[in-house]
Amino acid sequence: MSESVSLTAEEKDLLSAVVRKRQPSFLWIVAAMNERPLQDAHKDTLKNMLTEEMREAGAASQRGLALKEVIDRLG
């Protein structure tokens, strides 16, 4: 199943930074988000990267909370 995901500019920048750090070959997914719906597998991949980043940042930190918000928006 595919569905569109709407992120703010700040959320998309945060997502891009995490993907660039953890798996740069997946930056095309972030770039294509506004043009086509995300596949569930792509969403899961992005959420896994964000979750790992959140664990490293600390879930209660400002960055951790911002990462959690992006995870929630991805569904």
C-alpha positions in Angstrom: 0.0 0.0 0.0 1.2 3.5 -0.8 0.2 6.8 0.7 1.3 10.4 0.6 3.2 11.8 3.5 3.2 15.5 4.2 6.2 16.9 6.2 7.1 20.4 7.1 10.2 21.9 5.6 12.0 21.4 9.0 10.9 17.8 9.2 12.0 17.0 5.7 15.4 18.6 6.4 15.7 16.5 9.6 14.8 13.4 7.6 17.2 14.2 4.9 20.0 14.7 7.4 19.4 11.3 9.0 19.2 9.5 5.7 22.3 11.3 4.5 24.1 10.1 7.6 22.8 6.6 7.8 22.0 5.5 4.2 22.8 8.1 1.5 21.6 5.8 -1.3 18.1 6.3 0.0 18.0 10.1 -0.4 16.0 9.6 -3.6 13.1 8.4 -1.4 13.1 11.7 0.5 13.4 13.7 -2.7 10.5 11.8 -4.3 8.1 12.1 -1.3 6.2 15.1 -2.7 5.9 13.6 -6.2 4.6 10.1 -5.4 3.3 8.1 -2.5 5.7 6.2 -0.4 5.7 2.4 -0.4 5.2 0.8 3.0 8.7 -0.8 2.7 10.2 2.7 2.1 8.4 4.1 5.1 9.6 1.2 7.3 13.2 1.8 6.1 12.9 5.5 6.9 11.3 4.9 10.3 14.0 2.4 11.2 16.7 5.0 10.5 14.9 7.7 12.4 14.3 5.3 15.4 18.0 4.5 15.5 18.9 8.2 15.4 16.4 8.9 18.1 17.9 6.2 20.4 21.3 7.8 19.9 20.0 11.3 20.5 17.9 10.4 23.5 14.2 10.1 23.2 13.5 12.9 25.6 15.9 15.3 24.0 14.7 18.1 21.7 16.2 16.3 18.7 14.7 13.0 19.9 11.2 14.5 20.1 11.6 16.0 16.7 12.6 12.6 15.3 9.6 11.0 17.0 7.3 13.5 15.3 8.7 12.6 11.9 8.3 8.9 12.7 4.6 9.5 13.7 4.0 11.5 10.5 5.3 8.6 8.4 2.6 6.4 9.9 
